[in-house]
Amino acid sequence: MKPVWRSVGRLVALVCICAFALQLYFLLRVGLMAFVDPQSTTFQRSEIWRIGLDKGRLPWSQQWVDYAHISKNLKRAVIASEDAGFAEHSGVEWDALEKAWERNQKAEARAERKNEVLDRRSARSTAARVAPVAHVTPKLVGGSTITQQLAKNLFLDGERSLVRKGQEIVITWFLEAVLDKERILAIYLNNVEWGEGVFGAEAASRHYFRVAAANLSSAQAARLAVMLPAPKRFEKRPASPYIVGRAATVMARMGAVEMP
């Protein structure tokens, strides 16, 4: 039995060493971002690959601008819409995560019940040679802070699992420990997606409003902020009644935002 336990022990030690090395890699990458602007993110590279395969070309727009050259209106709007406690929290809002998890569990349960009904109908439809009914996809919500969103976009894929969420939280702590809030917000605003192939505040400002990011009005900034949860969906109708209505709500909250 001793050789077996030795082998198990060595395997566990190897896994621990690899996990430690991975965390050290992430920490060093975050440390570098204190001085060097990141040129791309994992999410962007996956989008480059997807768009290239789908379209055979790469419509891409992104231009880094310094924090001082991004309108205060956009900073306030994004914080008001995405993460009201950004200036105060240490990276993770545990209450928001718990609420999002509960809502997602309920959404998945509802979708599962509906899909069971649809499967029964599909079985009858197939017998009658009618096209099967498509399944319902649950609408999931996130409870992530701006720092968590940045951690995910910089280094991780879109997989939903406890291990990936745990890694996201660790990277979030690294970002908060090494970088100040202004730097975190600057990297986020320069890399976040605002449409297919449209990344960063400067590209989004010019794409939707034909102005520089430094010159965005409150209304324009609020509309961009509202698009962030689902930019590919909202870019089709950036002036829809929903966008305009939600933007008005964001504008009402912008004055109370605490800036980093």
C-alpha positions in Angstrom: 0.0 0.0 0.0 2.9 2.4 0.7 3.9 2.7 -3.0 0.3 3.5 -3.8 0.1 6.3 -1.2 3.5 7.6 -2.3 2.2 7.9 -5.9 -1.0 9.6 -4.7 1.0 12.0 -2.6 3.3 12.8 -5.5 0.3 13.4 -7.7 -1.3 15.7 -5.2 2.0 17.6 -4.7 2.3 18.0 -8.5 -1.2 19.3 -8.8 -0.6 21.8 -6.0 2.7 23.0 -7.6 0.9 23.4 -11.0 -1.9 25.3 -9.3 0.5 27.6 -7.5 2.5 28.2 -10.7 -0.7 29.2 -12.5 -1.6 31.7 -9.8 1.9 33.1 -9.8 1.6 33.5 -13.6 -1.7 35.4 -13.2 -0.2 37.6 -10.5 2.8 38.5 -12.6 0.6 39.3 -15.5 -1.5 41.6 -13.3 1.6 43.2 -11.9 2.8 44.0 -15.5 -0.5 45.8 -16.1 0.4 48.4 -13.6 2.9 49.7 -16.2 2.0 48.2 -19.5 -1.4 48.6 -21.2 -2.8 45.1 -22.2 -3.0 44.8 -25.9 -5.7 42.1 -26.0 -7.7 39.8 -23.7 -8.6 36.2 -23.8 -12.2 37.1 -24.8 -11.0 39.3 -27.6 -8.7 36.6 -29.0 -11.6 34.2 -29.0 -13.8 36.7 -30.8 -11.1 37.3 -33.4 -11.0 33.5 -34.1 -14.9 33.3 -34.2 -15.4 36.3 -36.4 -12.6 35.3 -38.8 -14.2 31.8 -39.2 -17.7 33.1 -39.5 -17.1 36.0 -41.9 -13.7 35.3 -43.5 -12.7 38.8 -42.6 -12.1 40.8 -39.4 -14.1 44.0 -38.9 -12.4 45.2 -35.8 -12.3 48.6 -34.0 -10.3 49.3 -30.8 -8.0 52.2 -29.7 -6.5 52.6 -26.3 -7.0 56.0 -24.6 -5.7 57.1 -21.3 -8.0 57.3 -18.3 -8.0 61.1 -18.4 -9.2 61.0 -22.0 -12.4 59.1 -21.2 -15.4 61.2 -20.3 -16.3 61.3 -16.7 -19.9 60.9 -17.9 -19.0 57.4 -19.2 -17.1 56.4 -16.0 -20.1 57.5 -13.9 -22.6 55.8 -16.2 -20.8 52.5 -16.3 -20.4 52.4 -12.5 -24.0 53.4 -12.0 -25.2 50.7 -14.4 -22.8 47.8 -13.7 -21.3 48.2 -10.2 -22.6 51.0 -7.9 -20.2 50.0 -5.1 -17.1 49.9 -7.3 -15.1 52.6 -5.5 -15.7 50.9 -2.1 -15.7 47.1 -2.4 -12.6 44.9 -2.5 -13.5 43.2 -5.8 -16.4 40.8 -4.9 -19.9 41.6 -3.8 -20.9 38.4 -2.1 -24.6 39.4 -1.6 -25.0 40.1 -5.3 -23.4 36.8 -6.2 -25.7 34.9 -3.9 -28.8 36.6 -5.3 -27.7 36.0 -8.9 -27.0 32.3 -8.0 -30.5 32.0 -6.6 -32.2 33.7 -9.5 -30.2 31.5 -12.0 -31.2 28.3 -10.1 -34.9 29.3 -10.4 -34.5 30.2 -14.1 -32.9 26.9 -14.9 -35.6 25.0 -13.0 -38.3 26.9 -14.9 -36.6 26.2 -18.2 -36.2 22.5 -17.3 -39.9 22.2 -16.6 -40.8 23.9 -19.9 -38.4 21.8 -21.8 -40.0 18.6 -20.4 -43.4 19.8 -21.7 -41.8 20.7 -25.0 -40.2 17.2 -25.2 -43.6 15.6 -24.7 -45.1 17.8 -27.4 -42.1 17.1 -29.7 -42.6 13.3 -29.3 -46.3 13.7 -30.4 -45.3 16.1 -33.2 -42.6 13.7 -34.5 -45.2 11.0 -34.7 -47.4 13.3 -36.7 -44.4 14.3 -38.9 -44.4 17.9 -37.6 -41.1 19.8 -36.9 -39.9 19.4 -33.3 -40.1 22.4 -30.9 -36.9 24.1 -30.0 -35.9 24.0 -26.3 -36.1 27.0 -24.0 -32.8 28.5 -22.8 -32.8 29.9 -19.3 -32.0 33.6 -19.0 -29.1 33.8 -16.6 -28.0 36.9 -14.7 -24.6 37.8 -13.4 -23.6 39.2 -10.0 -20.1 40.2 -11.0 -18.4 43.5 -10.2 -16.5 45.5 -12.8 -13.3 43.9 -11.4 -14.7 40.4 -11.8 -15.8 41.1 -15.3 -12.3 42.4 -16.1 -10.7 39.3 -14.6 -12.9 37.0 -16.7 -12.3 38.9 -19.9 -8.6 39.2 -19.4 -7.7 35.6 -18.7 -10.7 33.2 -18.7 -13.2 31.6 -21.1 -16.9 31.6 -21.0 -17.3 28.3 -19.2 -19.7 28.2 -16.2 -18.4 26.1 -13.4 -17.4 26.5 -9.7 -13.7 26.0 -10.6 -13.8 28.8 -13.2 -15.7 31.1 -10.8 -13.2 30.4 -8.1 -10.3 31.2 -10.4 -12.1 34.4 -11.4 -12.4 35.5 -7.8 -8.7 34.8 -7.2 -7.7 36.9 -10.2 -10.1 39.6 -9.0 -8.3 39.8 -5.6 -5.0 40.1 -7.5 -6.3 43.0 -9.6 -7.6 44.8 -6.5 -4.4 44.2 -4.5 -2.0 45.3 -7.2 -3.8 48.0 -9.2 -5.7 51.0 -8.0 -9.3 51.6 -8.9 -8.6 54.1 -11.7 -6.2 51.6 -13.4 -8.8 48.8 -13.1 -11.5 51.0 -14.6 -9.2 52.3 -17.4 -8.3 48.7 -18.5 -11.9 47.7 -18.3 -13.2 50.6 -20.3 -10.5 50.1 -23.0 -11.2 46.4 -23.5 -14.9 45.8 -22.8 -17.1 44.7 -25.8 -19.6 47.2 -27.2 -20.7 45.3 -30.3 -19.3 42.7 -32.6 -15.7 43.7 -33.2 -16.2 46.9 -31.3 -14.0 47.1 -28.2 -13.3 49.9 -25.8 -14.7 53.3 -25.0 -13.0 55.2 -27.9 -14.2 52.7 -30.6 -17.7 52.6 -29.1 -18.0 56.4 -28.9 -17.0 56.8 -32.5 -19.0 53.8 -33.8 -22.3 54.9 -32.2 -22.0 58.7 -31.8 -19.1 59.8 -34.1 -17.4 61.5 -31.2 -14.3 60.8 -29.1 -14.7 59.1 -25.8 -13.6 62.3 -24.0 -16.6 64.2 -25.5 -19.5 61.9 -24.6 -22.5 63.6 -23.2 -24.4 62.2 -20.2 -27.2 60.8 -22.4 -24.7 59.2 -24.8 -22.6 57.7 -22.0 -25.8 56.3 -20.3 -26.8 54.6 -23.5 -23.4 53.0 -23.9 -23.5 51.8 -20.3 -26.9 50.2 -20.8 -25.6 48.2 -23.8 -22.8 46.4 -21.8 -24.7 43.4 -20.5 -25.6 42.3 -24.1 -23.8 44.4 -26.6 -24.3 42.1 -29.6 -28.1 42.2 -29.1 -28.4 45.9 -28.3 -26.1 47.0 -31.2 -28.9 46.2 -33.6 -31.1 48.8 -32.1 -28.9 51.2 -30.1 -31.7 53.8 -29.9 -34.5 51.4 -29.0 -37.2 52.4 -26.5 -35.7 50.0 -24.0 -32.2 51.5 -24.3 -33.5 55.0 -24.1 -35.7 54.2 -21.1 -32.9 52.4 -19.2 -30.5 55.2 -20.0 -32.8 57.7 -18.4 -32.7 55.6 -15.2 -28.9 55.4 -15.4 -28.6 59.1 -15.8 -30.7 59.7 -12.7 -28.2 57.6 -10.7 -25.0 59.1 -12.1 -25.0 62.0 -9.8 -24.8 59.8 -6.7 -21.9 57.7 -8.1 -18.7 57.8 -6.0 -15.8 58.1 -8.4 -12.5 56.2 -7.7 
